[in-house]
């Protein structure tokens, strides 16, 4: 029962972070940026403490927390709060980019879970896809940065809707192409 509650709590924290742009929009409109900033910091801190993250993920989460505190304190709480999607994209870029220098990049690890028998063609493909995701995170991070300068409504629209659609399209296209390439490489 205790494990179920722990997993439920982790899922709730993840859902809060997924719904973050919508919650921020309403928080900025009705509560104020300082309260939203402290709420975000609390959720991130709690997630760091109870999550089963690997070392790099934990370092990235702690760095995100520190960056948000610095921006929120030195620039403004609203910009600190709106910076979270930029920091997430930067963290994902760091995770994917650093995996390019490991024996297996992060996309190859995911692909091997789907199909452990992998050809050299598949390995080359996953490397290219990992680079494509790195470029995507750069693009999405820049767009999230630009959106900070707009109203909270436009910021929430991009970071809570448009960016999720773009991620979904990128993932779907990549998954379909990867499946096709894996099938093709097995026929040859």
C-alpha positions as CSV (number, residue, x, y, z in Angstrom):
1,X,0.0,0.0,0.0
2,X,2.9,2.4,0.9
3,X,4.5,1.8,-2.6
4,X,1.2,2.5,-4.3
5,X,0.9,5.9,-2.5
6,X,4.6,6.7,-3.4
7,X,4.0,5.9,-7.1
8,X,0.7,7.8,-7.0
9,X,2.5,10.8,-5.5
10,X,5.2,10.7,-8.2
11,X,2.5,10.6,-10.9
12,X,0.8,13.6,-9.4
13,X,4.0,15.6,-9.3
14,X,4.6,14.6,-12.9
15,X,1.1,15.7,-13.9
16,X,1.6,19.0,-12.1
17,X,4.8,19.6,-14.2
18,X,3.0,18.6,-17.4
19,X,0.1,21.0,-16.7
20,X,2.6,23.6,-15.5
21,X,2.0,26.2,-18.2
22,X,-1.8,26.2,-17.6
23,X,-1.3,26.3,-13.8
24,X,1.2,29.2,-14.2
25,X,-1.2,31.1,-16.4
26,X,-4.0,30.9,-13.9
27,X,-1.5,31.4,-11.0
28,X,-0.1,34.6,-12.5
29,X,-3.6,35.9,-13.3
30,X,-5.1,35.2,-9.9
31,X,-2.4,34.5,-7.2
32,X,0.7,36.4,-8.2
33,X,4.2,35.5,-9.5
34,X,5.9,35.1,-6.1
35,X,3.4,32.5,-4.9
36,X,3.6,30.6,-8.2
37,X,7.5,30.7,-8.0
38,X,7.5,29.3,-4.5
39,X,5.0,26.6,-5.5
40,X,7.2,25.6,-8.4
41,X,10.2,25.5,-6.3
42,X,8.4,23.3,-3.7
43,X,7.2,20.8,-6.4
44,X,10.7,20.6,-7.9
45,X,12.3,20.1,-4.6
46,X,9.8,17.5,-3.6
47,X,10.3,15.7,-6.9
48,X,14.1,15.7,-6.4
49,X,13.8,14.3,-2.9
50,X,11.3,11.4,-3.6
51,X,12.2,10.5,-7.2
52,X,14.3,7.6,-8.3
53,X,16.4,9.7,-10.8
54,X,19.8,8.7,-12.0
55,X,22.7,10.8,-11.2
56,X,22.7,13.0,-14.3
57,X,18.9,13.6,-14.1
58,X,19.2,14.5,-10.4
59,X,22.0,17.0,-11.2
60,X,19.9,18.5,-14.0
61,X,16.9,18.9,-11.7
62,X,19.0,20.5,-8.9
63,X,20.6,22.8,-11.5
64,X,17.1,23.7,-12.8
65,X,16.0,24.6,-9.3
66,X,19.0,26.8,-8.7
67,X,18.6,28.6,-12.0
68,X,14.9,29.3,-11.3
69,X,15.8,30.6,-7.8
70,X,18.5,32.9,-9.3
71,X,16.3,34.2,-12.1
72,X,13.3,34.6,-9.8
73,X,15.3,36.5,-7.2
74,X,17.5,38.7,-9.4
75,X,15.3,39.3,-12.4
76,X,11.7,38.8,-11.4
77,X,9.5,36.0,-10.0
78,X,7.3,36.0,-13.2
79,X,10.3,35.5,-15.5
80,X,11.7,32.9,-13.1
81,X,8.4,31.0,-13.3
82,X,8.2,31.4,-17.1
83,X,11.8,30.2,-17.5
84,X,11.0,26.6,-16.5
85,X,10.2,25.4,-20.0
86,X,13.5,26.9,-21.3
87,X,15.4,25.1,-18.5
88,X,13.6,21.8,-19.2
89,X,14.6,22.1,-22.9
90,X,18.2,22.9,-21.9
91,X,18.2,19.9,-19.6
92,X,16.8,17.6,-22.2
93,X,19.3,18.9,-24.8
94,X,22.1,18.2,-22.2
95,X,20.8,14.7,-21.6
96,X,20.5,13.8,-25.3
97,X,23.7,15.6,-26.4
98,X,25.8,14.0,-23.6
99,X,24.5,10.6,-24.6
100,X,26.1,11.0,-28.1
101,X,29.5,10.6,-26.4
102,X,28.5,7.3,-24.6
103,X,28.6,3.8,-26.0
104,X,24.9,3.9,-26.6
105,X,23.0,7.2,-27.1
106,X,19.6,7.7,-25.4
107,X,17.6,6.9,-28.6
108,X,19.5,3.7,-29.1
109,X,18.7,2.7,-25.5
110,X,15.0,3.3,-26.1
111,X,15.1,1.5,-29.5
112,X,16.9,-1.5,-28.1
113,X,14.1,-1.9,-25.5
114,X,11.7,-2.1,-28.4
115,X,14.0,-4.6,-30.3
116,X,17.3,-5.8,-28.8
117,X,18.6,-7.2,-32.1
118,X,20.0,-4.1,-33.7
119,X,22.0,-3.7,-36.9
120,X,24.8,-1.2,-37.6
121,X,22.3,0.7,-39.8
122,X,20.0,1.0,-36.8
123,X,22.8,2.3,-34.6
124,X,23.7,5.0,-37.2
125,X,20.0,5.9,-37.5
126,X,19.6,6.3,-33.7
127,X,22.6,8.6,-33.6
128,X,21.1,10.8,-36.3
129,X,17.8,10.8,-34.5
130,X,19.5,11.8,-31.2
131,X,21.1,14.7,-33.1
132,X,17.7,15.6,-34.5
133,X,16.2,15.7,-31.0
134,X,19.1,17.9,-29.8
135,X,18.2,20.4,-32.6
136,X,14.6,20.1,-31.7
137,X,15.3,21.0,-28.0
138,X,17.4,23.9,-29.1
139,X,14.5,25.2,-31.3
140,X,11.9,24.6,-28.6
141,X,14.1,26.2,-26.0
142,X,14.6,29.3,-28.1
143,X,10.8,29.5,-28.8
144,X,10.1,29.1,-25.0
145,X,12.6,31.9,-24.4
146,X,10.9,34.2,-26.9
147,X,7.5,33.4,-25.4
148,X,8.6,34.8,-22.0
149,X,8.5,38.3,-23.5
150,X,4.8,37.9,-24.5
151,X,1.7,37.9,-22.3
152,X,1.1,35.0,-20.0
153,X,-1.7,33.8,-22.3
154,X,0.6,33.5,-25.3
155,X,3.4,32.0,-23.1
156,X,0.9,29.3,-21.9
157,X,-0.4,28.7,-25.4
158,X,3.1,27.9,-26.7
159,X,4.5,26.1,-23.7
160,X,1.4,24.3,-22.7
161,X,-0.1,23.4,-26.1
162,X,2.0,24.1,-29.2
163,X,5.3,22.7,-27.8
164,X,3.5,19.5,-26.7
165,X,2.0,19.2,-30.3
166,X,5.5,19.6,-31.8
167,X,6.9,17.0,-29.4
168,X,4.1,14.6,-30.3
169,X,4.7,15.1,-34.0
170,X,8.5,14.7,-33.6
171,X,8.1,11.5,-31.6
172,X,5.4,10.0,-33.9
173,X,7.4,10.7,-37.1
174,X,10.6,9.4,-35.5
175,X,8.9,6.3,-34.1
176,X,7.3,5.4,-37.5
177,X,10.6,5.9,-39.4
178,X,12.5,3.9,-36.8
179,X,10.0,1.1,-37.0
180,X,10.3,1.1,-40.8
181,X,14.2,1.1,-40.7
182,X,14.3,-1.7,-38.2
183,X,12.0,-3.8,-40.4
184,X,13.9,-2.9,-43.5
185,X,17.3,-3.8,-41.9
186,X,15.9,-7.2,-40.9
187,X,14.9,-8.0,-44.4
188,X,18.4,-7.4,-45.8
